Amino acid sequence: MIYCNYCKIYIRDKKAKCPLCGNVLPENGRIEKAEDIFPVIPLTYERHILIRILIFISIVAIVASYVVYKIVPTNVNWPGFVLFGLLSVWLSLIYALRKRYNITKSIMWQVIIVSGLVIFWDWKIGWMGWSLDYAVPFLCIAAMLVMYITAKVMKLSARDYISYFLLGGLFGIIPILFILFDLVKVNYPSYISVAASIIFLSAIIIFHGDSIKEELRKRMHI
């Protein structure tokens, strides 16, 4: 930047005259490295009531699943599935909150990668079908939940999450294919995932329709 001796200010660009006083700027004026016009402001978040609610729900879910399992014993290890699902939710949430950029994108990649891993794990141990029956549908539901909580806690703008919210909602509808192609023995987790996705997408379209249109206009030049 060039320093104006009359106005006592620094001027961006190499101007010949000061835009304020009109005096000729010295050619050997003091030049310093200019600051960024749009400085990078790190995302911040505050403690939110949703985090406390999620902690309480997690404790209730673990206790309830263990009690039900003891009262009504079944071949399905419900406490294990509940614990695994909650751990997935919390790990995804912690990872997302630690990331400053592309938070919703990282959540989507986590769902895709973990879904592939559980399917591979199920196949390696003899294919009992639990990956498609329970794991993938509940991962989709967990992803939508983590996306919503993260967006609220981090106070993200619409442009940061709208596209990935839509992708997450559409991803949650995939379990309907498991039912149509008779790939699952237990249907209700897939039905819950599809229902949650439809509700999720409906909420986005109804309450954030204007933001979606604006983002499409910017990105697609519509």
C-alpha atoms as one frame of an Amber mdcrd trajectory, in Angstrom:
protein
   0.000   0.000   0.000   1.092   3.583  -0.682   1.066   6.075   2.183  -0.462
   9.555   1.713   1.427  12.105   3.801  -1.501  14.554   3.736  -4.375  12.266
   4.716  -2.215   9.984   6.853  -3.770   6.874   5.357  -2.674   3.850   3.369
  -4.093   3.463  -0.130  -4.552   0.153  -1.931  -3.270  -0.319  -5.492  -0.643
   1.832  -7.129  -2.610   5.023  -7.664  -0.949   8.222  -8.887  -3.164  10.524
  -6.787  -4.831  10.194  -3.430  -8.569   9.564  -3.933  -9.358  11.712  -0.862
  -7.231  14.857  -1.158  -6.197  14.611  -4.826  -2.519  15.233  -4.121   0.133
  13.343  -6.076   1.349  10.330  -4.193   5.109   9.897  -3.796   6.580   7.274
  -6.106   8.795   6.061  -3.312   5.879   5.949  -0.914   5.939   3.357   1.780
   4.523   0.116   0.379   3.419  -2.711   2.591   1.758  -6.028   1.902  -1.962
  -5.474   1.536  -4.368  -7.330   3.749  -6.940  -9.640   2.229 -10.006  -7.744
   1.118 -12.176 -10.606   2.354 -10.326 -12.065   5.354 -11.012 -15.677   6.273
 -13.199 -15.731   9.368 -13.127 -19.123  11.078 -16.439 -20.732  11.890 -17.332
 -20.716  15.552 -20.014 -22.483  17.502 -21.516 -22.235  20.935 -22.856 -24.873
  23.250 -26.342 -25.646  22.124 -29.314 -27.197  23.862 -29.489 -29.783  21.067
 -26.191 -31.281  22.234 -27.551 -31.780  25.741 -30.765 -33.243  24.370 -28.761
 -35.654  22.208 -26.707 -36.767  25.233 -29.881 -37.429  27.199 -31.491 -39.336
  24.306 -28.347 -41.440  23.918 -28.389 -42.462  27.576 -32.112 -43.253  27.476
 -31.716 -45.308  24.284 -28.866 -47.408  25.714 -30.653 -48.067  29.011 -33.988
 -48.808  27.324 -32.470 -51.199  24.782 -30.664 -53.134  27.538 -33.804 -53.381
  29.686 -35.935 -54.546  26.737 -33.288 -57.086  25.772 -33.285 -58.519  29.310
 -37.076 -58.601  29.566 -37.682 -59.966  26.053 -34.577 -61.938  25.009 -34.113
 -62.283  21.247 -31.449 -63.486  18.847 -30.776 -59.866  17.873 -28.303 -58.072
  20.130 -30.277 -54.832  20.412 -27.990 -53.104  22.934 -25.042 -53.733  20.615
 -26.837 -52.246  17.612 -28.001 -49.238  19.606 -24.530 -48.662  21.025 -22.937
 -48.991  17.583 -25.434 -46.551  16.096 -24.946 -43.982  18.850 -21.176 -44.242
  18.603 -21.458 -43.609  14.867 -23.619 -40.549  15.493 -21.278 -39.102  18.114
 -18.101 -39.809  16.158 -19.614 -38.173  13.083 -20.816 -35.199  15.097 -17.453
 -34.681  16.828 -15.586 -35.044  13.531 -17.943 -32.607  11.841 -17.649 -30.000
  14.596 -13.848 -30.171  14.450 -13.857 -29.461  10.731 -14.090 -25.835   9.695
 -14.949 -26.281   6.037 -17.154 -28.665   4.017 -18.711 -30.075   7.168 -21.810
 -31.520   5.519 -19.699 -32.925   2.703 -17.507 -34.787   5.206 -20.628 -36.264
   6.831 -21.861 -37.576   3.484 -18.503 -39.191   2.773 -18.527 -40.786   6.211
 -21.918 -42.358   5.530 -20.810 -43.700   2.151 -17.529 -45.097   3.495 -19.015
 -46.628   6.668 -21.898 -48.157   4.683 -19.402 -49.816   2.363 -17.373 -51.073
   5.327 -20.333 -52.630   7.148 -21.513 -54.356   3.968 -17.993 -55.701   3.424
 -17.798 -56.800   7.070 -21.163 -58.581   6.813 -20.005 -60.347   3.646 -16.688
 -61.401   5.187 -18.286 -63.060   8.261 -20.762 -65.066   6.194 -23.478 -62.611
   5.131 -26.173 -62.581   7.795 -27.822 -59.534   6.212 -27.586 -57.233   9.238
 -25.758 -54.584   7.204 -28.725 -53.995   4.893 -31.366 -54.836   7.499 -30.167
 -52.392  10.145 -26.795 -50.702   9.599 -27.265 -48.818   6.318 -30.802 -47.518
   7.061 -29.812 -46.325  10.530 -26.628 -44.743   9.152 -28.771 -42.722   6.744
 -31.008 -41.582   9.598 -27.968 -40.756  11.744 -26.440 -38.717   8.890 -29.565
 -36.582   8.533 -29.691 -36.050  12.294 -26.001 -35.101  12.514 -26.337 -32.746
   9.522 -29.246 -30.925  11.137 -27.575 -30.605  14.546 -24.267 -29.511  12.996
 -25.936 -26.872  10.827 -27.768 -25.446  13.837 -24.820 -25.539  16.236 -22.326
 -24.133  13.717 -24.899 -21.622  12.420 -24.046 -22.460   8.824 -25.447 -20.436
   5.966 -27.741 -22.021   3.397 -25.038 -22.223   0.751 -22.916 -24.379   3.087
 -25.421 -27.167   3.544 -28.429 -27.018   1.194 -26.925 -29.174  -1.576 -25.652
 -31.794   0.875 -28.926 -31.781   2.816 -30.711 -32.646  -0.415 -28.129 -35.325
  -1.192 -28.472 -36.742   2.326 -32.237 -36.876   1.997 -32.025 -38.648  -1.343
 -29.396 -41.036   0.033 -31.819 -42.025   2.798 -34.377 -43.178   0.216 -31.979
 -45.815  -1.155 -33.104 -48.483   1.372 -36.411 -48.739  -0.524 -34.404 -50.590
  -3.163 -33.495 -53.211  -0.553 -37.198 -53.938  -0.105 -38.091 -53.842  -3.799
 -35.318 -56.311  -4.678 -36.009 -58.472  -1.598 -32.520 -57.937  -0.163 -33.612
 -57.587   3.459 -35.288 -59.875   5.960 -36.330 -57.062   8.326 -38.193 -54.273
   6.532 -39.035 -51.693   9.170 -35.554 -50.025   9.421 -35.685 -49.361   5.672
 -39.231 -48.016   5.947 -38.163 -45.723   8.813 -35.195 -44.459   6.776 -37.353
 -43.738   3.727 -40.036 -42.019   5.830 -37.427 -39.895   7.602 -35.881 -38.931
   4.258 -39.229 -37.878   2.792 -40.000 -35.781   5.885 -36.472 -34.324   5.807
 -36.685 -33.385   2.118 -40.186 -31.955   2.574 -38.989 -29.744   5.427 -36.056
 -28.469   3.359 -38.232 -27.683   0.335 -41.003 -26.048   2.378 -38.876 -24.000
   4.787 -35.782 -23.381   2.628 -37.296 -23.316  -0.852 -36.141 -19.761  -1.526
 -32.572 -20.595  -0.474 -32.563 -23.626  -2.782 -33.740 -21.534  -5.726 -31.099
 -18.898  -5.020 -28.327 -21.504  -4.807 -29.464 -23.147  -8.034 -29.530 -19.754
  -9.722 -25.958 -19.023  -8.589 -24.509 -22.440  -9.376 -26.429 -23.320 -12.518
 -26.740 -19.718 -13.798 -30.465 -20.246 -14.177
